Amino acid sequence: MEGQPPPAQPPEGVHCPSLRATAAGLFCLAAIAATGLAAGPAAAAPSADPCALPRTGAHHSLGLDSWNTAYPRPERRLDAVMLFLSFPDAAPLTGTEEIAADYFPETSRFFERASYGRFSLRAHPRHGWLPMPRPSTAYAIQRDWAPDRRAAYLRDALAVADPVVDFSRYDIVYLVADPDAPGVDSDATKVVNLHTPLRADGRAIDRFVTLFERHPPDRNVLAHETGHVFDLPDLYHRPVDGKGDWDTHVGDWDVMGSQFALAPELFGWHKWKLGWLDAGQVRCVREPQLLSLDPLAAAQPDGATAPGTRLAVIRTGEHSVLAVEARGATGNDRDTCTEGVLIYRVRGEAASGTGPVEVVDTHPLTEACRDRSVYPPLADAPLGVGESFTVPGEGARVEVADRTPTGTWTVKITP
């Protein structure tokens, strides 16, 4: 979840309506807003490939011909400080060591696997509770948090942390609230972006990850929030009344769709954007081709040595593509409901939370894993061996011819 300026975009963030009830002068906070950053300057393009969509001004645009340098790119080691905040209206019931263990090392392992060993997230928990000056209820913490209350929370958190933390050492800041404090709302977990960065210890701080999770927290919740730090969008659909189904866009197929996903590996398109797939591992299909697709998820980090194609792309418009990838029960996808060749649409001009990715349901009359899936109608979306599908509205056809014992899929794609 991320803070957003109403009413331009729907609020982003972690959701789970079906699985849970729903010194201050040192910092210039006047410019704090719950907003996404502007498009930002561009860095070198990941590829000049004709299937690389142009980045747009949309919040967390999935265009990837350039990198928005307002965000850290996870192609190296990044260091994250984790700070624990208590409140005068509650005595913490859980130690900070135990809470830190809820998130690490598993979140680091998630990204190590997803990046094929190209990215390392190093966590630095600052153990012990930092006492906030106001009761937890004074901040009125909630999902759609009032900007002035959120500003007060960040102001107070930085004021108590700055004397004991050297922020210049860290790329990411996690603020963890006492999960048992009465005013802490677990649905308020989000990334807060700042129009104007705050400065502490000579470092500009553009955003904070604010965690209000219960103990133990939702599965993969920190992987989801950290994804926003790397300019990845929310992929779920937020119903207007908050009571409908949130998972109609991508179901279980990416952690940016749901922290409860059975197959939470980041989409191949996300990996390409983040620099974890080389141009040689992405095939731009412009005429009928028979190609081999290695499973997107790796059992072990395999770094730059991974030779196989992991993503096939069909350009369908100025800001749109169809993406094709193989998903198997390994690595971050080890608990997947089904295996096969997944097809999805990507729209580079769509903002976070407005459907930038939509999985194509190749079995629209059936569903799977009703007892485990966040959205059973899409749980059986991939194609199996011997199956084919023509994508409605695009005319592109995908046929799955074979699967080797090592898990490589042979696929014929006709644009």
C-alpha positions in Angstrom: 0.0 0.0 0.0 1.1 3.5 -0.7 -0.3 6.9 0.3 -2.1 8.6 -2.6 -3.5 12.1 -3.2 -7.3 11.9 -3.3 -9.1 11.8 -5.6 -6.7 11.4 -8.5 -5.9 7.7 -7.9 -7.4 5.0 -5.7 -5.4 4.3 -2.5 -2.9 1.5 -3.0 -1.7 -1.2 -0.7 -1.9 -4.4 1.1 -5.3 -5.9 1.3 -6.9 -9.0 2.8 -10.6 -8.4 3.3 -11.3 -12.1 3.0 -8.6 -13.2 5.5 -8.7 -10.6 8.3 -11.0 -8.0 9.8 -10.5 -5.4 8.2 13.1 17.3 17.8 10.2 18.2 15.5 11.7 21.5 14.3 14.6 19.6 12.7 12.4 18.4 9.9 10.4 20.3 7.4 7.2 18.4 7.2 5.0 21.1 5.6 5.4 19.3 2.2 4.6 15.9 3.4 1.7 14.4 1.3 0.3 11.0 0.7 1.3 10.9 -2.9 3.2 9.1 -5.5 6.3 10.8 -6.8 6.2 12.4 -10.2 7.5 10.6 -13.2 11.1 11.6 -12.3 14.2 11.7 -14.4 15.3 8.9 -16.6 18.2 6.5 -16.3 19.7 4.3 -18.9 17.1 2.1 -20.7 17.1 -1.6 -19.8 16.9 -2.5 -23.4 16.3 -0.9 -26.8 14.1 -3.8 -27.6 11.0 -2.9 -29.6 8.8 -4.6 -27.0 10.1 -2.3 -24.2 7.1 0.0 -23.5 7.9 3.7 -22.9 7.7 4.9 -19.3 4.8 7.4 -18.8 3.9 9.8 -16.1 1.5 7.3 -14.5 2.3 6.5 -10.9 4.5 3.4 -11.0 4.3 3.2 -14.8 5.3 -0.3 -16.1 6.9 1.3 -19.1 10.6 0.2 -18.9 12.5 2.0 -21.6 14.0 4.1 -18.9 14.3 4.0 -15.1 12.7 6.6 -12.7 15.8 7.6 -10.7 13.5 8.9 -7.9 13.5 5.2 -6.8 16.5 3.0 -5.9 17.1 0.3 -8.4 17.6 -3.1 -6.8 20.6 -4.2 -8.9 23.0 -4.1 -5.9 23.0 -4.5 -2.2 20.6 -2.1 -0.4 20.6 -1.5 3.3 17.4 -1.1 5.3 17.0 0.1 8.8 14.1 -1.3 10.8 12.9 0.9 13.7 10.4 -0.1 16.4 8.0 2.4 17.8 6.0 2.1 21.1 3.4 4.4 22.6 2.5 5.7 26.1 -0.9 4.0 26.0 0.5 0.5 25.7 3.3 -1.6 27.0 4.7 -3.8 24.1 3.9 -7.5 24.6 6.4 -8.7 22.0 10.2 -8.2 21.8 11.6 -6.4 18.8 13.9 -9.4 18.1 10.8 -11.6 17.6 9.0 -9.0 15.5 12.1 -8.5 13.3 12.2 -12.3 12.8 8.7 -12.1 11.3 10.1 -10.2 8.3 13.8 -11.2 8.1 15.6 -13.1 6.7 12.6 -14.3 4.7 12.0 -11.1 2.9 15.6 -10.9 1.9 15.4 -14.5 0.7 12.3 -13.7 -1.4 14.2 -11.0 -3.3 17.4 -13.1 -3.6 15.4 -15.8 -5.3 13.3 -13.4 -7.4 16.4 -11.5 -8.7 18.3 -14.7 -9.4 20.9 -13.5 -6.9 21.4 -10.1 -8.5 19.9 -8.1 -5.6 20.6 -8.3 -1.9 18.4 -6.6 0.7 20.3 -6.3 4.0 18.2 -5.6 7.0 19.5 -3.7 10.1 17.0 -3.9 12.9 17.6 -1.3 15.6 16.4 -3.4 18.6 14.6 -1.9 21.5 11.4 0.2 21.5 11.6 3.9 20.6 9.0 5.7 22.6 6.6 7.9 20.7 5.5 11.1 22.5 1.7 10.6 21.9 -0.7 7.7 22.5 -1.3 5.5 19.5 -4.9 6.6 19.3 -3.8 10.2 18.9 -2.5 9.5 15.4 -5.9 8.1 14.1 -4.0 5.4 12.2 -6.2 3.9 9.4 -6.0 2.7 5.8 -7.0 6.1 4.3 -5.0 8.1 6.8 -5.6 11.8 7.2 -2.4 13.6 5.9 -2.0 15.8 9.0 -2.1 12.7 11.3 0.3 10.9 9.1 2.6 13.9 9.0 2.5 14.0 12.8 3.4 10.3 13.0 6.4 10.7 10.7 7.5 13.9 12.5 7.4 12.2 15.9 9.1 9.0 14.6 12.0 10.8 13.1 12.4 13.0 16.1 12.8 10.0 18.5 14.9 8.1 16.0 17.4 10.7 14.8 19.4 10.9 18.0 20.2 7.1 17.9 20.1 6.3 14.2 22.5 7.4 11.4 20.2 7.6 8.5 23.0 8.3 6.0 23.9 4.6 6.2 20.6 3.3 4.8 18.7 3.1 1.6 15.3 2.1 3.0 13.5 3.0 6.3 11.0 0.6 7.9 8.9 2.1 10.7 7.3 -0.7 12.8 4.6 0.1 15.2 3.9 -1.9 18.4 1.3 -4.3 17.0 -0.6 -4.5 20.3 -1.1 -0.8 20.8 -4.9 0.1 20.7 -4.7 2.7 18.0 -2.7 0.6 15.5 -4.7 -0.6 12.5 -3.1 -3.4 10.6 -4.9 -2.4 7.4 -2.9 0.9 7.4 0.4 -0.7 6.4 1.7 1.3 3.5 4.6 3.2 1.8 4.4 6.9 2.3 6.0 9.0 -0.5 7.0 12.6 0.1 6.7 15.5 -2.4 9.7 17.1 -0.8 12.2 14.7 0.8 13.0 15.0 4.5 16.7 15.3 5.5 18.4 13.5 8.4 22.1 12.9 8.8 22.8 14.5 5.4 20.5 12.1 3.6 17.3 12.9 1.7 14.6 10.5 2.7 12.0 10.3 -0.1 9.7 7.6 1.4 9.0 5.4 4.5 7.6 2.0 4.8 5.2 2.2 7.7 4.3 -1.2 9.2 1.2 -1.7 11.4 0.9 -5.4 11.1 -0.3 -7.8 13.8 2.2 -10.4 15.1 2.7 -12.6 13.2 2.1 -10.4 10.2 0.5 -11.3 6.8 2.6 -13.5 4.6 4.9 -11.7 2.2 3.5 -8.3 3.3 7.0 -6.7 3.5 8.0 -8.1 0.1 4.9 -6.3 -1.3 5.6 -3.0 0.4 9.3 -3.1 -0.5 8.2 -3.7 -4.1 6.7 -0.2 -4.0 10.1 1.2 -2.9 11.4 -0.1 -6.3 8.6 1.6 -8.3 6.3 -1.4 -8.7 2.6 -0.8 -8.7 -0.3 -2.4 -6.9 -1.9 -4.9 -9.1 -5.2 -5.5 -7.3 -8.5 -4.0 -7.9 -10.0 -2.0 -5.0 -13.8 -2.1 -5.0 -15.5 1.3 -4.6 -17.3 0.2 -1.5 -14.3 -2.0 -0.3 -16.6 -5.0 -0.1 -16.1 -6.7 -3.5 -13.3 -9.0 -4.7 -9.9 -7.4 -4.7 -8.1 -10.0 -6.8 -9.8 -10.0 -10.2 -6.8 -8.6 -12.1 -4.0 -11.0 -11.4 -5.2 -13.5 -8.7 -2.3 -15.4 -7.1 0.3 -14.6 -9.8 2.3 -11.8 -8.3 3.0 -10.5 -4.7 2.1 -7.0 -5.9 -1.4 -8.3 -6.4 -1.7 -10.1 -3.0 0.6 -10.8 -0.1 -1.3 -14.1 0.3 -0.6 -15.2 -3.3 0.1 -18.9 -3.8 2.5 -18.0 -6.6 3.9 -14.7 -5.4 6.9 -14.5 -7.8 7.2 -11.2 -9.5 6.0 -11.2 -13.1 8.7 -11.5 -15.7 7.8 -8.0 -16.8 8.6 -6.7 -13.4 11.9 -8.5 -13.4 12.8 -7.0 -16.7 11.9 -3.5 -15.4 14.1 -4.1 -12.3 17.1 -5.3 -14.3 16.9 -8.9 -13.2 16.3 -10.2 -16.8 18.9 -9.6 -19.5 17.8 -8.8 -23.1 18.9 -12.3 -24.0 16.3 -13.7 -21.6 13.4 -11.7 -23.1 12.1 -12.6 -26.6 10.2 -10.0 -28.5 7.9 -12.0 -30.8 6.9 -10.3 -34.1 6.2 -13.4 -36.2 5.3 -17.0 -35.5 7.9 -18.6 -33.3 8.6 -21.8 -31.5 10.6 -21.1 -28.4 11.6 -22.7 -25.1 10.6 -21.0 -21.8 12.4 -21.7 -18.6 10.3 -21.4 -15.4 10.2 -17.8 -14.2 10.9 -18.8 -10.6 14.3 -20.3 -9.8 14.8 -23.0 -7.2 18.1 -21.3 -6.2 19.6 -17.9 -7.1 21.4 -18.5 -10.4 22.7 -14.9 -11.1 23.7 -13.8 -14.5 24.5 -17.4 -15.6 20.9 -18.2 -16.3 20.9 -18.7 -20.1 17.3 -19.5 -20.9 14.4 -17.4 -22.1 12.1 -16.5 -19.3 9.8 -14.0 -20.9 8.2 -13.7 -24.3 6.5 -10.4 -25.3 4.1 -9.5 -28.1 3.7 -5.7 -28.7 0.0 -4.9 -29.1 0.0 -1.1 -29.0 2.0 2.1 -28.2 1.6 1.4 -24.4 0.5 -2.3 -24.3 1.9 -5.8 -24.7 1.0 -9.4 -24.1 3.5 -11.2 -21.9 4.0 -15.0 -21.8 6.0 -16.8 -19.2 6.2 -20.3 -17.6 5.2 -20.8 -14.0 6.3 -23.9 -12.1 6.2 -25.1 -8.5 9.7 -24.0 -7.5 11.4 -21.1 -5.6 8.9 -18.4 -4.7 6.2 -20.3 -6.6 6.7 -23.5 -4.7 3.1 -23.4 -3.3 1.4 -22.6 -6.7 -2.0 -24.1 -7.3 -1.3 -24.9 -11.0 1.7 -25.0 -13.3 1.8 -23.9 -17.0 2.3 -21.1 -19.4 0.8 -17.8 -18.2 -0.4 -15.0 -20.4 -1.0 -11.5 -19.2 -1.6 -8.0 -20.5 0.6 -5.0 -19.5 -0.4 -1.4 -19.9 2.4 1.1 -19.4 0.1 4.1 -19.2 -2.1 2.6 -16.4 -1.3 3.9 -12.9 -0.8 1.7 -9.8 -4.1 0.3 -8.7 -5.9 0.8 -12.0 -5.1 -2.5 -13.7 -1.6 -2.1 -15.2 -1.5 -5.9 -15.4 -4.3 -8.3 -16.2 -3.9 -12.1 -16.3 -5.6 -13.8 -19.2 -7.8 -16.6 -18.0 -7.3 -19.4 -20.6 -9.8 -21.6 -18.7 -12.7 -19.2 -18.2 -15.3 -21.8 -17.4 -13.4 -23.4 -14.5 -11.5 -22.5 -11.4 -9.1 -24.2 -9.0 -7.9 -24.4 -5.4 -11.0 -22.8 -3.9 -9.8 -23.6 -0.4 -6.4 -21.8 -0.9 -6.5 -19.4 -3.8 -7.1 -15.6 -3.3 -9.2 -15.8 -6.6 -10.0 -19.3 -7.8 -11.2 -18.2 -11.2 -7.6 -17.3 -12.1 -5.9 -20.1 -10.2 -6.0 -22.3 -13.3 -5.2 -19.5 -15.8 -2.0 -21.1 -17.2 -2.0 -23.3 -20.3 -0.9 -26.9 -19.9 0.9 -29.2 -22.4 -1.3 -29.8 -25.5 -3.4 -26.7 -24.8 -3.7 -23.6 -26.9 -5.5 -20.3 -26.6 -6.3 -17.3 -28.8 -6.3 -14.1 -26.8 -9.6 -12.2 -27.2 -9.3 -8.8 -28.8 -5.6 -9.4 -29.7 -5.7 -12.4 -32.0 -2.4 -13.7 -30.7 -2.3 -17.5 -30.2 -0.3 -19.4 -27.7 0.2 -23.2 -28.1 2.0 -25.4 -25.5 3.7 -28.3 -27.2 5.8 -29.9 -24.6 7.5 -29.7 -21.2 10.9 -31.3 -20.5 11.7 -33.2 -17.3 13.8 -30.2 -16.2 10.7 -28.0 -16.4 11.4 -26.1 -19.7 8.2 -25.5 -21.8 8.1 -25.6 -25.6 5.7 -22.9 -26.8 4.5 -21.7 -30.2 3.5 -18.1 -30.3 1.7 -16.6 -33.2 1.2 -12.8 -32.9 
